[in-house]
Amino acid sequence: MTGGPLRELLRVPVTLNGIELGRTARALTGADGALVGFELACRDGIRRFLPAGAADIGATEIRVASALVFLGEGELRWYRARTTAA
């Protein structure tokens, strides 16, 4: 993926069974430009990391099978330090 399509995934709702849990704030990419995951702005006010492999990325929403796939702020800091924000 390139910067263009990734920008389209910003502020997209992340849902579980049709319930919005948060929205994408940043798309994080590796050195090769591949999507690693998303920084989420969750409805409880906490920022979390969603690995791309745990997401079903659609045109109008990103679906997850469980909120347990979200990683906390410590892990988010780790990914921020090792990736590039798109």
N, CA and C atoms as a LAMMPS dump frame, in Angstrom:
ITEM: TIMESTEP
0
ITEM: NUMBER OF ATOMS
258
ITEM: BOX BOUNDS ff ff ff
-5.0000000000000000e+02 5.0000000000000000e+02
-5.0000000000000000e+02 5.0000000000000000e+02
-5.0000000000000000e+02 5.0000000000000000e+02
ITEM: ATOMS id mol type element x y z
1 1 1 N 0.837 -1.183 0
2 1 2 C 0 0 0
3 1 3 C 0.877 1.24 0
4 2 1 N 0.402 2.287 -0.623
5 2 2 C 1.128 3.537 -0.645
6 2 3 C 0.43 4.546 0.243
7 3 1 N 1.006 5.752 0.346
8 3 2 C 0.445 6.784 1.209
9 3 3 C -0.99 7.141 0.88
10 4 1 N -1.358 7.171 -0.417
11 4 2 C -2.709 7.549 -0.819
12 4 3 C -3.783 6.665 -0.219
13 5 1 N -3.768 5.36 -0.522
14 5 2 C -4.797 4.481 0.03
15 5 3 C -4.784 4.425 1.567
16 6 1 N -3.604 4.547 2.165
17 6 2 C -3.547 4.515 3.632
18 6 3 C -4.229 5.73 4.235
19 7 1 N -4.085 6.874 3.6
20 7 2 C -4.754 8.079 4.115
21 7 3 C -6.264 7.91 4.115
22 8 1 N -6.767 7.138 3.174
23 8 2 C -8.215 6.898 3.123
24 8 3 C -8.696 6.075 4.313
25 9 1 N -7.772 5.396 4.992
26 9 2 C -8.142 4.576 6.138
27 9 3 C -8.099 5.351 7.459
28 10 1 N -7.78 6.642 7.403
29 10 2 C -7.743 7.442 8.626
30 10 3 C -9.144 7.911 9.004
31 11 1 N -9.416 7.892 10.304
32 11 2 C -10.702 8.279 10.891
33 11 3 C -11.835 7.33 10.501
34 12 1 N -11.458 6.128 10.058
35 12 2 C -12.439 5.093 9.713
36 12 3 C -12.87 4.405 11.014
37 13 1 N -14.161 4.11 11.177
38 13 2 C -14.589 3.423 12.396
39 13 3 C -14.059 1.991 12.472
40 14 1 N -13.697 1.597 13.677
41 14 2 C -13.292 0.213 13.962
42 14 3 C -14.446 -0.389 14.751
43 15 1 N -14.998 -1.487 14.231
44 15 2 C -16.222 -2.029 14.816
45 15 3 C -16.081 -3.494 15.221
46 16 1 N -16.917 -3.85 16.17
47 16 2 C -17.074 -5.235 16.621
48 16 3 C -18.565 -5.519 16.607
49 17 1 N -18.992 -6.42 15.756
50 17 2 C -20.418 -6.744 15.62
51 17 3 C -21.28 -5.507 15.41
52 18 1 N -20.788 -4.572 14.603
53 18 2 C -21.533 -3.362 14.282
54 18 3 C -21.436 -2.247 15.307
55 19 1 N -20.734 -2.459 16.405
56 19 2 C -20.577 -1.447 17.455
57 19 3 C -19.236 -0.756 17.263
58 20 1 N -19.266 0.563 17.168
59 20 2 C -18.028 1.311 16.983
60 20 3 C -17.235 1.366 18.289
61 21 1 N -15.997 0.875 18.234
62 21 2 C -15.118 0.882 19.402
63 21 3 C -14.139 2.052 19.372
64 22 1 N -13.896 2.58 18.199
65 22 2 C -12.972 3.687 18.041
66 22 3 C -12.797 4.013 16.573
67 23 1 N -11.816 4.883 16.308
68 23 2 C -11.515 5.26 14.926
69 23 3 C -10.009 5.264 14.73
70 24 1 N -9.598 5.027 13.508
71 24 2 C -8.175 5.034 13.213
72 24 3 C -7.645 6.469 13.298
73 25 1 N -6.481 6.615 13.939
74 25 2 C -5.835 7.919 14.041
75 25 3 C -4.611 7.987 13.138
76 26 1 N -3.902 6.872 13.013
77 26 2 C -2.718 6.78 12.153
78 26 3 C -2.626 5.372 11.592
79 27 1 N -2.109 5.289 10.376
80 27 2 C -1.736 4.001 9.802
81 27 3 C -0.223 3.903 9.956
82 28 1 N 0.267 2.825 10.541
83 28 2 C 1.692 2.657 10.802
84 28 3 C 2.266 1.644 9.821
85 29 1 N 3.355 2.041 9.155
86 29 2 C 3.973 1.195 8.142
87 29 3 C 5.405 0.854 8.522
88 30 1 N 5.875 -0.282 8.035
89 30 2 C 7.241 -0.712 8.251
90 30 3 C 8.183 -0.035 7.277
91 31 1 N 9.462 -0.365 7.381
92 31 2 C 10.493 0.222 6.515
93 31 3 C 10.222 -0.058 5.04
94 32 1 N 9.565 -1.171 4.753
95 32 2 C 9.257 -1.531 3.367
96 32 3 C 7.961 -0.89 2.853
97 33 1 N 7.299 -0.1 3.704
98 33 2 C 6.055 0.554 3.32
99 33 3 C 4.812 -0.277 3.547
100 34 1 N 4.988 -1.512 4.018
101 34 2 C 3.835 -2.387 4.268
102 34 3 C 3.102 -1.95 5.54
103 35 1 N 1.803 -2.059 5.512
104 35 2 C 0.983 -1.712 6.664
105 35 3 C 1.261 -2.677 7.812
106 36 1 N 1.613 -2.125 8.967
107 36 2 C 1.862 -2.92 10.173
108 36 3 C 0.616 -2.925 11.057
109 37 1 N -0.037 -1.784 11.164
110 37 2 C -1.223 -1.685 11.991
111 37 3 C -1.708 -0.252 12.091
112 38 1 N -2.602 -0.035 13.049
113 38 2 C -3.237 1.263 13.215
114 38 3 C -3.126 1.744 14.651
115 39 1 N -2.932 3.041 14.792
116 39 2 C -3.128 3.678 16.095
117 39 3 C -4.594 4.052 16.142
118 40 1 N -5.263 3.641 17.205
119 40 2 C -6.69 3.9 17.34
120 40 3 C -6.956 4.948 18.406
121 41 1 N -7.951 5.77 18.158
122 41 2 C -8.5 6.657 19.176
123 41 3 C -9.793 5.97 19.623
124 42 1 N -9.729 5.301 20.775
125 42 2 C -10.878 4.52 21.239
126 42 3 C -11.896 5.412 21.945
127 43 1 N -13.099 4.934 22.035
128 43 2 C -14.193 5.716 22.612
129 43 3 C -13.989 6.019 24.086
130 44 1 N -13.15 5.243 24.772
131 44 2 C -12.891 5.519 26.183
132 44 3 C -11.774 6.544 26.387
133 45 1 N -11.284 7.128 25.268
134 45 2 C -10.265 8.158 25.339
135 45 3 C -8.837 7.641 25.333
136 46 1 N -8.645 6.35 25.27
137 46 2 C -7.308 5.752 25.286
138 46 3 C -6.879 5.428 23.86
139 47 1 N -5.602 5.645 23.598
140 47 2 C -5.025 5.268 22.31
141 47 3 C -4.54 3.824 22.417
142 48 1 N -4.814 3.033 21.382
143 48 2 C -4.411 1.627 21.348
144 48 3 C -3.851 1.288 19.97
145 49 1 N -3.187 0.14 19.888
146 49 2 C -2.632 -0.347 18.626
147 49 3 C -3.444 -1.533 18.152
148 50 1 N -3.794 -1.527 16.872
149 50 2 C -4.493 -2.64 16.238
150 50 3 C -3.589 -3.209 15.158
151 51 1 N -3.077 -4.437 15.336
152 51 2 C -2.258 -5.056 14.286
153 51 3 C -3.081 -5.265 13.016
154 52 1 N -2.477 -4.979 11.88
155 52 2 C -3.19 -5.113 10.606
156 52 3 C -3.686 -6.542 10.389
157 53 1 N -2.909 -7.519 10.837
158 53 2 C -3.296 -8.917 10.641
159 53 3 C -4.532 -9.336 11.411
160 54 1 N -4.917 -8.553 12.417
161 54 2 C -6.091 -8.877 13.227
162 54 3 C -7.322 -8.102 12.772
163 55 1 N -7.189 -7.374 11.669
164 55 2 C -8.273 -6.514 11.203
165 55 3 C -8.816 -6.985 9.86
166 56 1 N -10.104 -6.82 9.689
167 56 2 C -10.767 -7.052 8.404
168 56 3 C -11.038 -5.663 7.83
169 57 1 N -10.189 -5.221 6.926
170 57 2 C -10.225 -3.846 6.434
171 57 3 C -11.195 -3.743 5.27
172 58 1 N -12.259 -2.991 5.476
173 58 2 C -13.256 -2.761 4.436
174 58 3 C -13.195 -1.332 3.94
175 59 1 N -14.057 -1.008 3.001
176 59 2 C -14.062 0.327 2.403
177 59 3 C -14.579 1.393 3.363
178 60 1 N -15.517 1.027 4.227
179 60 2 C -16.138 2.03 5.103
180 60 3 C -15.919 1.765 6.592
181 61 1 N -15.346 0.621 6.93
182 61 2 C -15.079 0.297 8.329
183 61 3 C -13.99 -0.764 8.412
184 62 1 N -13.413 -0.852 9.592
185 62 2 C -12.455 -1.914 9.891
186 62 3 C -13.097 -2.757 10.975
187 63 1 N -13.242 -4.042 10.696
188 63 2 C -13.921 -4.937 11.635
189 63 3 C -12.895 -5.786 12.385
190 64 1 N -13.187 -6.039 13.652
191 64 2 C -12.365 -6.934 14.458
192 64 3 C -13.266 -8.013 15.044
193 65 1 N -12.688 -9.173 15.313
194 65 2 C -13.454 -10.283 15.878
195 65 3 C -13.584 -10.161 17.393
196 66 1 N -12.665 -9.396 18.013
197 66 2 C -12.666 -9.238 19.465
198 66 3 C -11.885 -7.982 19.823
199 67 1 N -12.323 -7.289 20.864
200 67 2 C -11.567 -6.132 21.358
201 67 3 C -10.258 -6.58 21.999
202 68 1 N -10.089 -7.857 22.24
203 68 2 C -8.857 -8.372 22.842
204 68 3 C -7.669 -8.273 21.885
205 69 1 N -7.908 -7.984 20.613
206 69 2 C -6.796 -7.82 19.674
207 69 3 C -6.142 -6.445 19.799
208 70 1 N -6.776 -5.518 20.517
209 70 2 C -6.194 -4.19 20.727
210 70 3 C -5.06 -4.304 21.735
211 71 1 N -3.941 -3.643 21.426
212 71 2 C -2.807 -3.614 22.341
213 71 3 C -2.786 -2.258 23.047
214 72 1 N -2.27 -2.228 24.268
215 72 2 C -2.29 -1.031 25.099
216 72 3 C -1.288 0.031 24.695
217 73 1 N -1.249 1.086 25.505
218 73 2 C -0.404 2.235 25.207
219 73 3 C 1.088 1.891 25.199
220 74 1 N 1.539 0.98 26.043
221 74 2 C 2.942 0.576 26.049
222 74 3 C 3.353 -0.054 24.737
223 75 1 N 2.533 -0.947 24.24
224 75 2 C 2.813 -1.584 22.954
225 75 3 C 2.696 -0.576 21.814
226 76 1 N 1.733 0.339 21.925
227 76 2 C 1.586 1.378 20.909
228 76 3 C 2.856 2.214 20.831
229 77 1 N 3.431 2.599 21.964
230 77 2 C 4.682 3.359 21.957
231 77 3 C 5.791 2.567 21.253
232 78 1 N 5.844 1.253 21.501
233 78 2 C 6.847 0.4 20.878
234 78 3 C 6.699 0.442 19.355
235 79 1 N 5.478 0.283 18.864
236 79 2 C 5.249 0.306 17.418
237 79 3 C 5.499 1.687 16.83
238 80 1 N 5.115 2.753 17.523
239 80 2 C 5.375 4.113 17.035
240 80 3 C 6.863 4.335 16.811
241 81 1 N 7.691 3.819 17.73
242 81 2 C 9.14 4.027 17.653
243 81 3 C 9.768 3.258 16.493
244 82 1 N 9.11 2.24 15.983
245 82 2 C 9.704 1.361 14.977
246 82 3 C 9.03 1.417 13.61
247 83 1 N 8.043 2.284 13.48
248 83 2 C 7.313 2.388 12.222
249 83 3 C 7.222 3.853 11.788
250 84 1 N 6.62 4.056 10.647
251 84 2 C 6.369 5.391 10.118
252 84 3 C 4.868 5.586 10.043
253 85 1 N 4.404 6.768 10.437
254 85 2 C 2.97 7.075 10.361
255 85 3 C 2.614 7.575 8.975
256 86 1 N 1.532 7.037 8.458
257 86 2 C 1.063 7.475 7.135
258 86 3 C -0.11 8.429 7.301
